[in-house]
Amino acid sequence: MRGLRTQLSLSIILVVLVTVSFISLLSNIMVNKQFETYITNQKETRSSYIVTDLSNQYDKNSQTWKSDYLHTIGMYSLYDGYLLTIYNSSNEVIWDAESHDMTLCKQIMEDITKRMSKRISHGSFTNHTYDLTYNNAKIGAVSIRYYGPYFYSENDFEFINTFNTVILIIGVVSCAFSLLVGWFLASKISRPITKTAEIAKHISNGNYNIRFESETKTKELNNLVSAINFLATNLASQENLRKQLTTNVAHELRTPLTAIRSYLEAMIEGLWEITPKRLGNCLEEVKRLSNLVADLERLAKIEGDNLKLNKTHFDLLEMIHVIKSNFSAEAAKKNLSLLVKGEAVLIYADKDRMSQVVTNLLSNAIKYTPDGGTVCLEVKSQEKSACIIVEDTGIGISKEESALIFERFYRTDKSRNRKTGGAGIGLTIVKSIIAAHNGTISIESKVDVGSRFIVTLPKEEDLVLL
Ligand code: ADP
């Protein structure tokens, strides 16, 4: 398996290599093509210059040729790869490159053939004959032999070679540069990923206190780092809750069990007389344990995968009035004002379970509000949802604990006083029932001022089904 850095570097190099090769190839083909056309044109132009130059060497008065000049033109042309044979009007040879310097001609022809055979396979020396004229009258002819379809002189070859070398250098430099940039980029990307992976490994080994300071400016990598840090924080708090849960469960079980055991031991050893009152106390503790188990069973059922909600249409306000009347006596005992506000709201939900939600919230509000306070239940209808608000002027909950009170067995009262609270499962049940209805629960609270629990339930199904 290849590392991210290697893969990224290789990909960048591949892209650059393909691009540079493509550009080089294309520009090479284009330039060569243009150059070939230029050279071919050049050859024709040169031939026509030779013809003009030669024609000018005819002396019209004496009707003879200036043989010195013919020789100069012939030699110049020869060095450039043009082999001339000049004829007079009677078709007699008056100057011929090959008969003039056979060895030089041979060598030039060999050089050109050798040079050009590397570039074109179908080239060869061919003759082209042009008439030499004076005042439109033929005064002779010239046969020009050159390598066709085109040929490069030494300078042309140098130009093409230099061009190809430049392209090659550009290609090599681009590749080296892209290798460097690719390696740098890949390192920049892979470093935080490698570090995050290391941290994830630490987290999976149970080291939740590890955090990673992001060193990159890349949004996605920052998101990854934040997600890992968030995961670590979450797991740390889950771990804490799990430890606390064990302590809390032990406490919830130990208290009634210790009481029952000490009552029974005292009665068996004869220290206490067996009286209906003492047996009644034992029964109370057993009931407490049974209630705890019943609560846990209810929670397990609600949280189970196949919870079946028995949904019906009912009026929330009406349901709340019934629950309020059930708690009137309890509220009166604490001298609390118990109010109900709001309008009739028809929703489609499991009535028994929603009634359990309101009962748990109201029972808490009464339990945690000192004598003489106020508890208010309110129903609100919104466009797509219905709201139940349970507000009290009680002891309140700190910001840090607001998220924790929904965890099973969690109580803000660390001493877990049995007179002032239950086992800490009520709100867990509430949250699970609301989640099963696709609703939400939020809390606004201030210590020593009061709390406000806001339940929101969707009404969409209601609209569809009505
Ligand atoms: P309990 O049976 O202890 O009331 P819950 O799950 O219903 O269990 O509540 C969990 C904890 O949340 C309570 O122990 C209490 O500390 C806190 N709590 C719940 N409702 C209120 C409230 N209305 N005011 C203040 N604290 C509350």
Boltz pocket constraint, residues with backbone or C-beta under 6 A from the ligand:
constraints:
  - pocket:
      binder: B
      contacts: [[A, 360], [A, 361], [A, 364], [A, 365], [A, 368], [A, 392], [A, 394], [A, 395], [A, 396], [A, 397], [A, 405], [A, 406], [A, 407], [A, 410], [A, 411], [A, 412], [A, 413], [A, 421], [A, 422], [A, 423], [A, 424], [A, 425], [A, 426], [A, 427], [A, 428], [A, 451]]
      max_distance: 6.0
